[in-house]
Amino acid sequence: YTTLFRSRLATDQPFDVVEFSSAAGEALTAVRAKRLLGAFASTALVVRMGAEFEITPGTPREVPLTLERSVDSFARDYVLVHADALLTDTPLRDFASLEAPSIVARAPVQVAPFVPAPRGVPTLSIPEVGAVLTIWHLGELTPGSGIDTFLDAAQVVLANEPQAKFIVAGDDTPSDPFGRSYWESCRRRLSSPLREAVTFVGPLTDARNAVPMAGNQCVIASATADAAGGVILAMAHSCAVVVREGSAAAAFVESRVSAAVVPTDDASALATTMLDIIAKPRFAAALSRGGALRVATHYQPQQIAAAMALAYAWHVPWNSHAEISPPAADELVSVVIPLFNQGHFLLGAIESVRAAGYPHIEIVVVDDGSTDPQTIEIFDQLGGVTKVRQAN
């Protein structure tokens, strides 16, 4: 994959700037290739952030630790520290309070204030009768994304408006207490009437049957990387938008003008707001038109392009990385692989190291007191590596 990056971006088409989302694996690959292999010497690798800087009151809910989540966390922190420049979709309210000292210590953080709406110019469509009875939840499904609060509020709304329909759109994640589908975890606890009224459509796509329509309500799950895109998409489609106080999405709206703003994790307040939008056509129409006009005024492609060009021209440290020399021909490189109850990944990890092609490699596998029989068996049968076993 790195070879493909180097041949297409660094050789065939030498770019001035390549911009990545912090959530994408491509950013990690490119930044590591530049830092460790000397690739992209004349290209600025820029990382765009969003939910990393969301300031939400209260203590975040704990989520299960998984290999996938650990890798994602490492990748995000690595690119934030080592990319040439950082852009953020969200105005920074209190950057110094973030619990990320390695990132906070890195200054300056550059801000690009606008994010394009996925479909450009707002629709300004006239809502169909009863459109407000369709209520969307947009965003990734995790314990901290607000989906639980949304479903609790939906139960209250359905009891008062039996015709209401709810659509959940976003990436499902393996973040239930046992590492399974979080949506299935949520769905199992729904009442039978609510289960019939809720549809999960998966990741939001630009298709007629899976995009909010004018007049629909949209509740934004702002504690995710797609918060900015979600709120602007919803406003561009003339939806009545609801966001959480203090969230990344709230930075893009004006309270009760382009969106309704509700307290974080307050299902009662959210239900009351959704019922108000249903019961008060003027309020719903004002939010619908206010959101569309805000997108038309502030989030058009020309404005976004100008802001990005300024960020690139003024703030990218073009010569921030010197060329890095490869190891000497006889220099030993040690690769340490920590192991704990995940033996099914071990042989692939070792093969990956050997496939790098450098001849002088020492592989050290450290078993941190694994209890899984399969992991223990695989570790015991390893050959050609240095093995260390210790108590957990």
Helices and strands as residue ranges (DSSP letters): H 2-5, I 6-12, E 17-21, H 25-37, E 44-49, G 51-53, H 67-82, E 85-88, G 95-97, H 101-104, G 131-133, E 134-138, H 147-160, E 165-169, H 182-188, H 192-197, E 198-202, G 208-210, E 217-220, H 227-236, E 240-244, G 249-252, E 260-262, H 267-279, H 281-298, H 301-315, E 333-339, G 343-345, H 346-354, E 361-368, H 373-380, E 386-390
